[in-house]
Amino acid sequence: MSIDVVVYGASGLVGGRACTELDAAGVTFALAGRDARALDRLGELFPAAGKRIASLDGVESLARAFAGARVVLNCAGPIAEIGEPVLVAALAAGAHYVDAGGDQAFLHAMYERHESTARRAGRACVQGCAVNGALGDLAAAWAAQHVCGVRDESDARTTREAPAPRLAEDKPLDELAVSYVFDELVLSPASQRAVFANLSARGLVWRRDRWDAVTPAAVRRRVNAGSALGGEREVVSFPGGDVLTLPRHVATRTAQTFVSTTRNTAATTALRLLARALPLVPRRASELLAPYKPADDEYARTRFAVIGQARRGFAAAQVAVTGADLYRTSAVIAAWVTRQLLVRTSGPLGMLAPGELFRPEPALRELAARADLAIEPSFG
């Protein structure tokens, strides 16, 4: 039976919120996941939605659960542990694929392993459709357009109808940087595990047409996050997904991501020291840490700024996106990308960065309107 969307991980933190967004937009969808009882409870909120139990035992069982779907939206996590079989099964079922995970190592592996498969299948796979991912990719790409003197046509569609040339190919930028700044950051248990794992592993930065391995928090700089988030803040390097996505559609000599989780400078220093020490801790010991499970209403406390910066010579530009509630915003982004894939009739195929599929400025403005975000370009 044909259906618009199957939401895998529907009963999770982002999944349930994404279902709300799809339902409000009139999209037909089915709830999918491993926990039948959780899906039954969620089904009471969405009585028109079908339910499909889908374990991770094999691609075949997942593909059966995704049968008839035009798009599979994967909201389950941790994405690094369960994402690949869901992506493979979506392609096997003939569906486009969207996920809300921003894990750098996972992004890198999926681009390497499944680019040709997605292209041969004639499908689009868009990963990292969340605050940590799509917002940074689009913000930095818009800033890069300004530095290069490129402006999207006012009557052009938000979703690209054909692959776009790589920006600045003839004269690469000197630097692209994306900084994620948070106040009162509240993370889900899955996110806590993912952050801890990323701190204990070497990440990637883009330097001179290749990815180099670096230790998290090895580099620090200062960015202006706006008065609401304390003005100028120190941020430290971390392995963000934008390092993988941005060089796909913007030529640049360097690309790196940064984060600040607190205004407390002592805590920032402690984070840098922790990042240096964690690789020495046995992995089995780190897996014994018990994550804290916040109450559902605590997530709305988080405020964030995503700051995309581009520089070439003496020309520089910045686009800052600010908002609140990390998980609700990520759900809005993931649901919006899913809806764009449903209505498009042509466009780029394969493993795609957000900036390869969407024009940065109109995409950010549409997302801002739907997710109550504020956008502040440095160039007016």
N, C-alpha and C positions, 0 to 999 in steps of 0.2 A: 504494500500500500504506500502510495506516494505521500510524503509529508515535507514541509518546509525545512524543519530543523530537528535534530536530535541533540538534546543537551545532556552530555555525559558529566557526571558529578553534579547533577541537578540539585541534590539535597545539601550540598555544601554551602559555604559562606558566600562565595561569588555566584555559584550556580543558581541558588534560589533567587538572588537579586536579579540575575540575568533573565530568569524566567519571568519575573515581574515586568521587566522592560519589554520582552518579546510579547507577552500577553497584552500589554497596554497598546502595542503597535499593531495588534491583530494578526500576528504571525502564528501559524499552526505549528505546534511543536510537541515532541514526546519527551518524557522524563526518563533518563537512563542512569544506571549506576549499579553498584554491587549490593546495596542494602535495600531489600524489598520493603521492610517496615518503614524506613525513612522515606522511600518513594511514595508509599501509601499515605503517609502523613502530609507530604508535600502535595500529593494529588488532591487533597481536600481543598487546597487553595486554588488549584487549577483543574477543575473537574473535566474540562474539555480535552485536556492533555492525555495522551496515551502513556503507558508505562512499559519500559523494557528493561528487564534485568540483564545486566551485561558484566560478566566477570572478566578478569584479565588472564584467563587460562590459555587463551589462544586468539590469534587474529580472526580465525573463522567464526568463533562465537560472537566476537565483537562486531564483525562485519554483518552478521545476521541481525544483530540489534540495530545496526545503522541502515538496514535495507530500506530503500525508498526515500532516504533523506537527501535533500539537495545540499545541506550544509551540516556538518557535525561541529558543535561548539563544545570544546573540552574545557570544563571548569574544575576538573579533579586535580588533586595535588597530593604530595609534592610532584610537580611536573617532571622533574628529572628522573623520578622512579617509575612513573606509570605513563608518561606521555607518548613514547614511541609506539607501543602497540595500538593505541587509540588512533594516532595519525595514520599508521599503515592500514588499519582496518577501515578508516574513513575513505582512503583512496581505493581500497579493494571494493568498497560498496558504491563507488562512483560519486562520492560527495566531495565538496570543498571542505577545508578544515580550518578552524579558528581555535586558538587557545589564549588563555589569559596568563600564561606563565612567562616570566622574564629571565629564567635561569640561563646564564651565559653559556655554560658548558653544554646544556641541552640544545640551545639554539645552534651552536656550532656543529654539534653532532648531526642534527637533523638536516641542516643545509648540506653538509658533506654527504650524507647517506641517501637522501631522498629527492634531491633536485631533479634528476632525470626521470624518476618514477612519476613525480607530480606532473612534469611537463608532458610525458607520454600519455598520462591519464587525462590530460586536458583540464586539470583542476588547479585551483589556487589554494595554497596553504599559507596562512598568515598567523605567525606566532607572536607572542608578547603583546597581545591586545589588551593592555592594562596601563595603569599609571606608570609602573616601572617597565617601560617599553615604548608603546605607541606615542605617548605624549612627548617623551624625550626625542624620539626619532623625528617626529613631525616638527617640533619646535626648532631643533637644530637645523633641519632642512630648510625651514622658512628663513631662518637667520642667514643661512648660506646663500639662498636665493638673493637676499638683499645685498650681501657683499658682492655677489657676481652681477648685480644689476638685472636680474631676471624677475619678471612679475607674471603670475598666472593671468591669463585672459579672464576678464570679469564674467564672460558668458560661458566659460568652460565648465564642464561637469566636475564635481568633486572627485568621483571615481574615474581613473584614467581608462580611456577606451583603447589605448595601445601602449606598449612599453615606451617609456620616455628615455631619451639619451641621458647618460650619467652626467650630472651637473659638474661643471668645472673641469671636465676631462682635459681641455687644452691648457688650463692653468690652475693646477690644484690649489686648494686652500692650504694654509699653514697648519690650521688646527680646527678641530671640532671638539667641543666638550659639552657634556650633559651633567648637570648637578641636580641631585635629589635632596631636598631639604625638608625635614619633618619637625613638627612640634607635637608633643603628646602622642608619640607613635605607639599604636596598639597593633600588635601582630597576632595573627591566628597561630595555633600550634604548628601547622604545616609550614607557615612562613618562618616561624622561629627556627625550626629545624633546617630549613633551606639557607637562612642567613648564616647560621652557625657553620654549616657545611661550607659555604662560600668563603667564610673568613679563614677556614683551615686549609683552603686549597689555593693554588696559584691561579690567577686569572690571566686575561689577555688584554693587551692594548694594541691599537693599530699604529704601526710605525713604518713609513716608507714602503707601502704596498705589501706588508705582511703583518701577521699577528705575532707579537712577542709575549712571552710569559712573564708576569710580574707578581710580586707579593702584594696582597691587598693592604691598603693604607700606607703604602710606601711613599706616595706623593700627596702633598697637601697644598691647598690654595685657598683664596678667599673669594666669595661671591656675594653679591647683594641680593638677598632673598625678599626684599621689600619690608616695609615697616611692620606689617602684621606678623612676620616671622623673625623679627629681631634685627632687621637691616643686614649689615655685613656679617657673614658667618664663615667660619673655617670649615672646609669640606675636605675629606680624605678620599683617595682613590679606592674604588671597589669594582668588582667584575660585573658590570652592567651589560645588558643585552645590546644597547645602542652601539657598542664597540663592534658588534657583528653586523648590525643592520645598516648603519649609516654609510660605511664604505661601499656598499652595494649600489647606492644611487648618488653619492656625492664623492668626488675625488678629493682626497685630503692627505696631507703628509702624516698627520697624527689624529687619532680619535681616542678619547678616554672618558670614563664616567667617574663621578664623585658622589659622595653622600655625606650628609650631616643629620644625625638623629637627635641631637640635643644642642641647646645654646651653651651648655656648661663646658667650658674649655678643658677642665680637668677630666671630664668624662670622655671628651674627644681624644685626649692624650691616652687615656686608658684603653680606648678602642684600638688605637694604633699599636700599643704594646701587646694587646691581646691578639691582634691579627698576626703579629710577628711570632708570638709564642705558640699559637694553636697548631701550626704544622708539626711541632715537636710532640704534640699530645697524640697517643695512640687512637686510631679511629674508633676502636671498640669502646674506649673510655668515653669519647664524646657522644656516642649513641646512647649512653646510659642517662644522659640529661633528660629530665622530665619537663616538657614545655608547659608554660602557664596557659590555661584556657580562659580567655576573657569572657565576660557576659556579653550577650549580643549587642546591648546598647552602648557598650564601651567603644566600639569601633568608630562611632560617629565623632569621637573627640579628636581624632587625628586631623591635623592640618598639614598641608604640603605645598611646596613650590617645586616645579620642574623648570630648570633654566637651561635652555639650549643656546650655545654660543658658537660663533664662527668668526674666524680671523684669517685675513690674507694681507700680509704686509702691514700697512698702517690702517687698513680698513677693517672694521669689526662691527658686529651686530649681535644682538641678544633678543631672545623671545622667552619671556617668563610666563608660566601657566600656574595659577594658584587655585586651590580648592580645599575641600574637606571630605572626610570619610573615604579612606583609601579603597575599601572593598566595594562600596556602592559605586564609586566612580569607575573602578575597574570593570564592574558588571555592565555599566552603561556603555563603556568603550567596546567591550567584547560583543554586546548585543547589537550595537550600531554597526560594527564591521560585518557581523553576520547578516544583517539586513541589507547592507550594500551589495554583498555577494549574491543575495537572493534576487535583486532587481536588475543587476547588470546583465547586458546581453553580449558584451565582448570586453576584452581587456587582457592585461598581463596574466600569464599562467606560471605555475611552478611554485617553488618556495619563495615567498615574497616578504620583503620588509614593508612596513606600513607606508613609507614614503615612495615605494615602487608602485603601490596600488592607488594611493590617494595623492592629490595635490595638497601640499601642506597647509597653506593658509585657509582655504575653505573647509578642509577637514577639521582643523582645530576650531574654527568658528562654529561649525555644526556641533561638535562635541561639547564646546563650552556652553552652548544654549541648552543642551540636553542634561549636562551634568553639573550645572551651576558653577562653572569655572570662570575665572577672570584671566584675560590674556593681556599682556603688556609688552609690545615690541619696543625696543630701544629707539627705533626709527619712526615712531609715530603711528 
